[in-house]
């Protein structure tokens, strides 16, 4: 949770209205969060596309999100999802996941990138 607080604080000072996210530290945290999963869903993804495929998927998703969302919007989406999970950083609830997938930019990035690695 300390890592999250540091990231949140640093992002508060770097929010701007550009239509593309260029904050490397922020994008790296998203990539690491995507790629450092555990549990049955993560293991299923690794079994489907392999370890390298997970790296490709996470990189693709971060790239798509960085080009289609603003930092403040992606941060708000993450915080809203965290709130829907009762603050549990390690296990997002179904409600939190549904909230994230309602965002068109987020769901588009997920579907495009997942299809890309599954089709390889």
C-alpha positions, 0 to 999 in steps of 0.5 A, spaced: 500 500 500 505 504 501 507 503 493 500 505 491 501 512 496 507 514 493 505 513 486 498 517 487 502 522 490 507 523 484 501 523 479 497 528 483 503 533 481 503 530 474 496 531 471 495 534 465 490 535 460 494 531 454 490 526 450 496 521 451 499 519 458 507 520 457 508 519 465 513 513 464 513 511 472 505 511 471 505 507 465 510 502 468 506 501 475 500 499 470 505 494 466 507 491 473 500 490 476 498 487 469 504 482 469 505 481 476 499 477 477 497 471 481 491 466 482 487 462 477 485 468 472 493 470 471 495 462 471 489 461 466 492 467 462 499 464 462 497 457 460 493 460 454 498 465 451 505 463 455 509 467 459 512 471 453 504 472 451 503 475 458 508 480 457 506 482 450 499 483 452 501 487 458 505 492 453 499 492 448 494 494 453 499 499 457 500 502 450 493 502 448 491 505 454 496 511 454 494 513 447 486 513 449 486 516 456 488 521 460 492 520 466 486 523 471 481 519 467 485 512 468 487 514 475 479 515 477 477 509 473 482 505 478 480 509 484 473 507 483 474 500 482 479 500 488 473 503 492 468 498 489 473 492 491 472 495 498 480 497 498 482 490 497 488 492 492 490 484 491 483 482 489 478 486 485 471 484 486 466 482 480 463 489 481 470 493 480 472 489 474 465 490 471 466 498 473 472 498 469 470 494 463 464 499 462 469 504 460 470 504 453 477 505 452 479 500 457 475 495 455 477 496 447 484 496 450 483 489 453 479 486 448 484 488 442 490 486 446 487 479 448 485 477 441 492 479 439 496 474 443 490 469 443 491 469 435 498 468 435 
